[in-house]
Amino acid sequence: MKTILKAISLTIAGAFLVSWLKSSQALLALLLGVVLLIHLLRVAYRTRRWQAVLRESFYLVTFATIGFLTESWGTHNGHWTYYHLPEGQNVPSWVPLAWAIAAWLLGKSEEALQAWQAQKKAPIQGTRQLASFYFLGMLLPLIGESICIAFGVWEYHWPFKILGVPLLALVLIAYAHYVFSLIRAGGARNQPTPLVR
C-alpha cells in the first residue's frame, strides 16, 4: 500500500507541476524527461543489467508513442482541448512523457496491489482482481487530471464528468493502462529478472 500512496503523492505533485508550468512546454518536457532518465538510471543501478534498462526503455517509448497518438486523435477530433499552446499545435510536447510516467506509476501500483493481495489468506483473483486494477487505473488519472483541468491546462468536451473528467475518458484511460500492464507482463514473462521497483 506504501507504493500506491507514493504513486498518488507523485500524481498530485506532477499535476501541480504541469498546472504551474503549463505555459512553459520546453521546461516541463525537460523536467519530465529528467524524471524518466532518473528512473532508467535506478533500473540500471538495481539490476546491473542493460537488458533490463533496454526493456524498460522500450516500454516507456511504447507508452509515450501510444499516448501521443491517442492525444493527437482526441484533439484533432475535438474531444478535448489543450490550452496555452502556440498556433497550430494541438498536443503539448510534454504529454507523451507524462503518459510514460503515468504508465510506470500505475504499473508499480498494480504490482504492489498484486503483492498485497497475494499475502492475504484469500487473495482476490479473476474478475474482482481485474476490477481492482481498473479502479486503480481510474483513481490515479482522476486525481491528476482533475487538478490539471481545475487549473486550465486542458478541457474535455464529453458529457458525464466527475471533477471535470468524463466517465468515458476514465474508462478508456483505465483500459489503456490495463493494456500497458499486459504489455509489461508479456515482456517480463520470459525474463529472468523481475520488473524493478
C-alpha positions as CSV (number, residue, x, y, z in Angstrom):
1,M,0.0,0.0,0.0
2,K,3.0,2.3,0.6
3,T,3.8,2.1,-3.2
4,I,0.2,3.1,-4.1
5,L,0.3,6.1,-1.6
6,K,3.6,7.1,-3.2
7,A,2.1,6.9,-6.7
8,I,-0.9,9.0,-5.5
9,S,1.5,11.6,-4.0
10,L,3.6,11.7,-7.2
11,T,0.5,12.0,-9.3
12,I,-0.7,15.0,-7.2
13,A,2.8,16.6,-7.3
14,G,3.0,16.0,-11.1
15,A,-0.4,17.5,-11.7
16,F,0.5,20.6,-9.8
17,L,3.9,20.8,-11.7
18,V,2.1,20.5,-15.0
19,S,-0.5,23.1,-13.9
20,W,2.2,25.5,-12.8
21,L,4.4,25.1,-15.9
22,K,1.6,24.8,-18.4
23,S,2.9,27.8,-20.4
24,S,6.5,26.5,-20.4
25,Q,6.3,23.4,-22.6
26,A,10.1,23.0,-23.1
27,L,10.9,23.3,-19.4
28,L,8.1,20.9,-18.4
29,A,9.2,18.4,-21.1
30,L,12.8,18.7,-19.8
31,L,11.8,18.1,-16.2
32,L,9.6,15.1,-17.1
33,G,12.5,13.7,-19.3
34,V,14.8,14.0,-16.3
35,V,12.3,12.1,-14.1
36,L,12.3,9.3,-16.8
37,L,16.1,9.3,-17.0
38,I,16.4,9.0,-13.2
39,H,14.0,6.1,-13.4
40,L,16.1,4.4,-16.0
41,L,19.3,5.0,-14.0
42,R,17.6,3.4,-11.0
43,V,16.7,0.4,-13.1
44,A,20.4,0.2,-14.3
45,Y,21.7,0.5,-10.7
46,R,19.3,-2.0,-9.2
47,T,19.5,-4.7,-11.9
48,R,23.1,-4.1,-13.1
49,R,21.8,-5.4,-16.5
50,W,21.5,-3.4,-19.7
51,Q,18.8,-5.8,-20.9
52,A,16.5,-4.6,-18.1
53,V,17.2,-1.0,-19.0
54,L,16.6,-1.6,-22.7
55,R,13.4,-3.4,-21.8
56,E,12.2,-0.6,-19.6
57,S,13.2,2.0,-22.2
58,F,11.1,0.1,-24.8
59,Y,8.1,0.1,-22.5
60,L,8.4,3.8,-21.8
61,V,8.8,4.7,-25.5
62,T,5.9,2.4,-26.4
63,F,3.6,4.0,-23.8
64,A,4.7,7.6,-24.8
65,T,4.0,6.8,-28.5
66,I,0.6,5.4,-27.7
67,G,-0.1,8.4,-25.6
68,F,0.9,10.8,-28.4
69,L,-1.2,9.0,-30.9
70,T,-4.2,9.0,-28.5
71,E,-3.8,12.7,-27.7
72,S,-3.5,13.6,-31.4
73,W,-6.6,11.7,-32.2
74,G,-8.6,13.3,-29.3
75,T,-7.5,16.9,-30.0
76,H,-7.9,16.5,-33.8
77,N,-11.5,15.2,-33.4
78,G,-12.4,17.9,-30.8
79,H,-12.9,15.5,-27.8
80,W,-10.6,17.7,-25.7
81,T,-8.5,20.8,-26.0
82,Y,-5.2,21.8,-24.5
83,Y,-4.8,25.5,-23.7
84,H,-1.6,27.6,-23.6
85,L,-0.3,26.2,-26.9
86,P,1.2,28.0,-29.9
87,E,-1.0,28.4,-33.0
88,G,-1.2,25.1,-35.0
89,Q,-0.1,22.8,-32.1
90,N,-2.7,20.5,-30.6
91,V,-0.7,18.4,-28.2
92,P,1.9,19.8,-25.8
93,S,5.4,18.4,-26.2
94,W,5.4,17.1,-22.6
95,V,2.3,14.9,-22.9
96,P,4.0,11.7,-24.3
97,L,6.4,11.9,-21.4
98,A,3.6,12.3,-18.9
99,W,1.9,9.2,-20.4
100,A,5.1,7.2,-19.9
101,I,5.4,8.3,-16.3
102,A,1.7,7.6,-15.7
103,A,2.1,4.1,-17.1
104,W,5.2,3.5,-15.0
105,L,3.4,4.7,-11.8
106,L,0.3,2.6,-12.5
107,G,2.4,-0.4,-13.3
108,K,4.2,-0.1,-9.9
109,S,0.9,0.4,-8.1
110,E,-0.6,-2.7,-9.8
111,E,2.5,-4.8,-8.8
112,A,2.1,-3.6,-5.2
113,L,-1.6,-4.3,-5.3
114,Q,-0.9,-7.8,-6.6
115,A,1.7,-8.4,-3.9
116,W,-0.6,-7.2,-1.2
117,Q,-3.4,-9.4,-2.5
118,A,-1.1,-12.5,-2.7
119,Q,-0.3,-12.1,1.0
120,K,-3.9,-12.3,2.1
121,K,-5.3,-15.6,3.2
122,A,-7.9,-15.5,0.4
123,P,-6.3,-13.4,-2.4
124,I,-8.6,-11.6,-4.8
125,Q,-8.5,-13.2,-8.3
126,G,-10.3,-13.2,-11.6
127,T,-13.0,-10.6,-12.1
128,R,-12.5,-9.0,-8.7
129,Q,-8.8,-8.6,-9.3
130,L,-9.4,-7.1,-12.7
131,A,-12.0,-4.7,-11.1
132,S,-9.4,-3.6,-8.5
133,F,-6.8,-2.9,-11.3
134,Y,-9.5,-0.9,-13.3
135,F,-10.3,1.1,-10.1
136,L,-6.7,1.9,-9.6
137,G,-6.4,2.8,-13.3
138,M,-9.3,5.2,-12.9
139,L,-8.3,6.7,-9.5
140,L,-4.8,8.0,-10.3
141,P,-5.9,9.6,-13.6
142,L,-9.0,11.1,-11.9
143,I,-6.7,12.7,-9.3
144,G,-4.1,14.0,-11.7
145,E,-6.5,15.1,-14.5
146,S,-9.0,16.9,-12.2
147,I,-6.2,19.0,-10.8
148,C,-4.9,19.9,-14.3
149,I,-8.4,20.7,-15.5
150,A,-9.2,22.9,-12.5
151,F,-6.0,24.9,-13.3
152,G,-7.0,25.3,-17.0
153,V,-4.4,23.0,-18.6
154,W,-7.0,21.2,-20.8
155,E,-10.7,20.7,-21.1
156,Y,-12.8,17.7,-22.1
157,H,-15.8,18.2,-24.4
158,W,-17.6,14.9,-23.4
159,P,-20.6,14.8,-21.0
160,F,-21.0,13.0,-17.7
161,K,-18.0,14.5,-15.9
162,I,-16.6,13.7,-12.5
163,L,-14.4,16.6,-11.2
164,G,-14.1,17.7,-14.8
165,V,-13.1,14.3,-16.2
166,P,-15.7,12.5,-18.3
167,L,-16.6,9.0,-17.2
168,L,-15.9,7.7,-20.7
169,A,-12.4,9.1,-20.5
170,L,-11.7,7.4,-17.2
171,V,-12.9,4.1,-18.6
172,L,-10.7,4.5,-21.7
173,I,-7.7,5.6,-19.7
174,A,-8.1,2.6,-17.3
175,Y,-8.4,0.3,-20.3
176,A,-5.2,1.8,-21.8
177,H,-3.3,1.3,-18.6
178,Y,-4.6,-2.3,-18.3
179,V,-3.3,-3.0,-21.8
180,F,0.0,-1.4,-20.8
181,S,0.2,-3.8,-17.8
182,L,-0.5,-6.7,-20.2
183,I,2.4,-5.5,-22.4
184,R,4.7,-5.3,-19.4
185,A,3.6,-8.8,-18.2
186,G,4.1,-10.3,-21.7
187,G,7.6,-8.8,-21.9
188,A,8.6,-9.9,-18.4
189,R,7.2,-13.4,-18.6
190,N,10.2,-14.9,-20.2
191,Q,12.8,-12.7,-18.5
192,P,14.9,-13.9,-15.6
193,T,14.7,-10.5,-13.8
194,P,11.5,-9.2,-12.3
195,L,10.5,-5.6,-13.0
196,V,12.4,-3.1,-10.9
197,R,10.6,-1.2,-8.1
